[in-house]
Amino acid sequence: MIDIKTLIQGDDLTELFLNKSEYSLEKPEIYTGIKSLSGPYSIYYPLVSKYIATKSSIYYPENRKFALCLTHDVDYIYPIFTHILASSLCYLKDRNFSKIFSNILWKQFGNKSQYLTFNEIIQLERNYGAKSTFFFLSTNEDIHRFRYNIEDVENELGNIIDSGFEVGLHGGYYSYNDAVRINSEKARLEKVLGKKVNGYRNHYLRMKIPNTWETLSKCGFNYDTTYGFSNAVGFRNGLCHPFTPYNNLMKRNIDILELPLNIMDSALLRSGRSIEGAWEIFKNLLGSVEECRGVLNLNWHNDVFGSYFKKDQKKLYERILKYCHDRDAWLTNCTELYNWWLKNDFNS
């Protein structure tokens, strides 16, 4: 496996990879600007991965040159009032009056929640030979509102696993630096799921560097995929490859693999300011990933597929799948990527 710190030892890129300034940030999930040792650094270009690509032979199944890692954070399984209102207004604008009532009165009509979209997502991704990871919450604590009981979606979890897709833990808002909370949430999800959970991403992308990685390693996770920005897209420490985090305080590697998050749907729309603007940003980021033979890690929330007011975001996701499929990308989930990375020694 690539030991990035050793590979770039003595190079100015070491400073960018370690990103020491993040150790003292109160909210490292918020992008406020990053500087490398030699000056300002653009998060839109994976500078460290570009260097790695010249030193290592990285490849993917069936000789594909780059990968798209597909993930979905499950923040909602029931629509909240503001979402129902927004979708109803869109139905009204489109003069689709019958949908307004079924949208508002879905419980009274005996319909299932609009946000139980997992089968739809699975079928869509199968059309492009893709698989994804779904990250579920299993906590009762949240900064804004109660989300859901993980026990309420036991059947859906079973269907996801039976379909060959993956379920990971979406750690609670307060859990990112608390081993007791994380272990409790992990055990609760595993009890409902009936199998071990290998992967983690924290709610709101909250983490404390390097403590969160150390905690997750001790809690038995194989990988984390929290390392990204909630308000921006790009390459947080210049990487579009999985990496072993380095604890600069203890001067040692941490026994966990980080699959850095590059694009979250809401951050992409915020960055692009429109669907077409978001599309252009996506293509630019993907072009950099292709150039580095890297991985673009994508997070598209499940409620997008059940929210009429987000219908354009749903179409954008399929557009992304088709574009990457046509470019012969490996469309995979977190565990498959983790296993591939462990299986191959790209330093040889």
N, C-alpha and C positions, 0 to 999 in steps of 0.2 A: 504494500500500500504506500502511496506517496506520503513521505514525511516532508511536508512543505517547508517547515522552518529549516530543516537540514538542507533541503534542495536550494533554498535561496539565501543560505547563511552568508553573511557578509555583504549582501546586496542591499541597496536602498529599499528594495521591495519588502524586506523583513519588517520595516517599520509599519508599512501599510498593512501587511498580513496580521501583525500582532495588534495593531490599532489600540495602543496602550491608553489613549485618552478615554476609551469607553469604560475603563475600569472605575472611573469616578463619576460617570454620568448618572443622574438620577433617573432619567427616562431614555435608556439607550435605544428603545424601539422607535424613537422620533428622530428623523434625519435633521441634523443641524449643520451639516457640512463636515467633510473629512479632509485632512491634509496628510500627504505622504511626506517622507523625509525631505524630498527634493522640491516640494511645493504643492499647490492645490491639485486635487485629484478628482476626476469626474467619475461619479458612481455609475455612469452609463457605459463605461468601458472596463472590462475585467483585466486590469493591468498585470496582476500577479498570475492569473491563468494564462495570459498571453506568453509570459516568460516560461511557465511550466510546460506549455505545449511545445516549446523549442527544445526542452530537455528530456521529455518523457514520451513514450509511445502509448497514447491513450486510444482505446478503441471500444466498440460496443457490439452487442450481439449482431450476427449476420453482417459484420463489417460496416455497420452504420457509423457515421462520423460524429454524430452528436445525439443528445437525448433531451426529451421533454419529460420532466417528472410532474405528474398530475396529482394534485391534492385538493381536498374540500374540507374546510372547517365547518362543522355543524353547530352553529350558534343558536339556531332556532329549529324546532320541529313543529311549532305552532305559530301562525302569523300574529303579530302584535297589532294593536289598533292603528298605529300610524302607517303600517304597511297595508292593512286592509283599506284604509282611507285612500292612500296613494293609488292603489290598483283600481279602486272603484272610480276614482276621478279619470283614470286612463280609459276604463271601459265606457264611462259617460262620454268622453271626448270621441271615442270610436263608435258611439251610438250602439253599443252592445249591451242593451239594457238587461237582458236575461242573466248575463254574467254578473251584473252588479249585485243582484240579490243572492245568487249562489256564493259569491265571494264574501258577502257580509254574513250570510246566514248558513255557512257551510255546516256548522254543528247541527242546526235545526233541520237541515235537509238530509242529515244522516251521511254526509260526505266525509271522506278522510281529509286530514289536514293538507292544505296546498303545499306544505313544505316537506312532506314525505316523498321527496323526489328521487330517491336513491335508485329505483329501478329505471327511471327515465335516464338518469345520468349513466348508469351502467350500459344500457342499450345504446345510447349515443356514442359512448366511447368504444364499445365493441365494433361499431360500424367502421371504426378507423384502426382496429387492431390494438386498442389502448386499454390500459388498466390504471386505476387510481387508488389513492389512500383517503379514507374518510376519518377525520379526527373528531371524536365525540367527547362532550363534556360529561363528567360524572360527579359534579359538585353541587351543593345546594347554596353556595356562596357566590355572589356576583355584585359588582359595584353599582349596577343599574337596576336589575330586575331578576327575579327567579327565571331560569331558562327552561329546564325540563328535568324530569327524572329519567335516568338512563334505562331503568326497568321498563319504561313505556315503549321502548323501541327494540325490545328483545327480538321480535320476529324480523324486523328490518335488519338488525345486526347479523342474524343468521343468514338471511338472503344475500347480504353483501359478501360474507365469507364463502357461502356455497357457490357464489358466482365467480370465485377466484380473485376477488378484490380484497383490499386490506382495511382493517380498522385499527386506528391508533388513538392515543389519549390526547385530548385537548385540555391541557391543564388549566385549572381555575385561575381566575384573576389574581388571587392572593397566594397561589401555590408555587410560583416560579422559583422561590428560594427557601422552600419549606419541605424538607424530606418527609415529615410526618403527613402533611396534606397530600403530597404527591403519591406516597405509598398507599394511602387510604383510597384515593381516587383510582389508582391503578388496580387495586384489589377489587373495588366495586365494579369497575368495567370488566375485568377478567371474569368475575363471577357470572355476570350476565352473558358475556360473550362465550364463555366456556373454553377459553384458550388464552395463552400468554399474549400480552401486548408488548410489542417490541419498540414502537416508535412514539415520539412525543412532539407536540407543538403547544406552546402556552397561549392562552387566551390573550388577545390584544398584543400578541408578540412580546409580552413582557419577559425580561430576563435580566439577571445581574451577572456581569462578566468578571471573572470566570466561574463564579459560584454556582450558577445554574447548571453548567456542564458537569461540574464536580458532583453536584447533588443527583443529577439524572444518572450519571454513571454508577453511583452507589445504590440507586434505586433499581438498577438492573436493566436499563434501556440500552438497546443497541445503537440507536441513532436519535438525534434531535433535528428538527427542522424549523426552529423558531427564529433563527438568525437572519432577520430581514428588517425592513422598515414598514411601519403602519401608514406612513404618509408619503412614501416615495417608492420608486422602483429602481432596480439596478443591482450593483454588485458591492455589497457592504464593505468588504475588506479586499476588494479587487479580485474576487474568486467566483468562477462559475463551475467549479469542481467540488465534489465532497472533500472534506478535510478533517484531520484529527486536530482538535483545538489544543492550543498550547497555553499552559498556566504560567504566565510571565512572573507571577509572584513566587510560585514554588519551583520555577525553572524545570518544568517537566510537561510531557504530553498528558492529556486526559483521555481515559479509556472510553471514548465514545466517538462516533462518527457524526460530524455535522453536515447536513444537506442544506446549504444556505438557501433561503427563500429569496427569489428575485422579483417576483411579480405577485401582488395581491390585487384582486379585481378592483376594489374600491380605490386603492392607491394608484392603479393604472388609469382609472377614469379621472381621478384628481389631477394626475400629471398631464394627461392628454386633453382634458377639458371637454372632450367630445368623443363619440365612438370612433370617428375617423382619425382624430388626433391620437387616441389610445392605440389604434391599429398601427399607425406609423411608428410610435414609440416601441411597440412590441416587435415590429419587424427590424428595427434598428438594434434592439437588444439581442434578438435571435441571430442577426447577422454576426454580432460579436461572438456569440456562443459557438456558432458554426466555425468561425475562424480559429477558435481555440480548442476545437474538438471537446466542448464542454457540455454542461447540463444546464438547462433553463428550468427552474423550479417554479411552478405556477400554483396559486391558491385561488380557487373559484368557489365561493360559498354556495351551499346547497339551496338556500332560499332564493337565489337568482333564478333558478329553474321553475319556481312556483310563484314568482311575483310578476304580475302583469306589467307593473310599472318599470320592471327591469328587463323587459323582453328583448331590448336591444343588446343588453349585456349577455343574455343567453345566446343570441345569434353570434355575437362576437366570439364566444367560447368555441362554438362549432366551427367558425371561420378559422380560428387558431388551430384546432385539431386537423382540419382539412389541409391547411397550409403546411403544417409540419409533416403530416402523413405524405403529402405529395413531394416533400423534400427528403423523404426516406429517413425521418428521425425515428429513434427508438422511443416510443410512447409508453412510458412505464410508471410504476408506482414506487414508493419509497423503499419498501423491503426488497423488491427485485433489484433496485439500484444499489442498495446496501450490500446485498449478496454478491452482486457482480463486482463491486469494488473490493470486497474482501477476497473474492476468488482469484483476482488478478493482481499481479505485482507489476505496476506500471513504471517502476523504477528500473526494471531490468532492461 
